[in-house]
C-alpha cells in the first residue's frame, strides 16, 4: 500500500502518524508546524509572570519546543532589535532589556506567529484588550512584559539568533495532535 492511499484510509489519524514525514500542504490534516519566538522581558520575569504566560500558550494548544533564561548582552539585543535602531527609544530599550533575565521561548503550532501576537495584545498596553497578556498585566509601553515575532520571517531570524539548532526540541505530541487539531 502506498503512503497516500494509507493516509486516505486512516483519515484524521494522519496527523499523528505522519507528523515527521509531511508538511501542511501535502498532509492537510496535519497541524501547521509554524514557529514563533516569544520572550518574557525582565519586568515579566521580576513580576513572576513567566508561568502565567506559558500557561496561556499551552492552554491555547501551542507546543513549547525551546526555553531558556538568559541575561542578554547589549550586543545581542542590538542585533535582535536592529530594525528599531533609529528610533529615539532604542537606547532605553536596550538598557531595559539587558537589566535582568529574559525567558526566551519557541512555540509551535497552527498560525502561531499571528495568534501569538494577538494573545500578547497591542505594543501599547493601554490599547490592549482585556484578556490579552498585555491588557491583563501591564500599563506602559516601556514595560510591556513580552516580545513576540511579528512575521514568520522575523520569527525565523529571531529563533536563529537566540537558539542553536540543537536547543530546539522537535518532538511528537500525540495529545496536541489528537485533541487540538482535526
Secondary structure, DSSP 8 states (H G I E B T S, - for coil): --HHHHHHHHGGGHHHHTTTT--TTT-TTS----EEEEEE-HHHHHTT-HHHHHHHHHHHT-EEEEEEEE---HHHHHHHTGGGTTSTTHHHHHHHHTSS-EEEEEEESTTHHHHHHHHH--SSGGGS-TTSHHHHH---GGG--EEE-SSHHHHHHHHHHH--GGGS-----HHHHHHT--
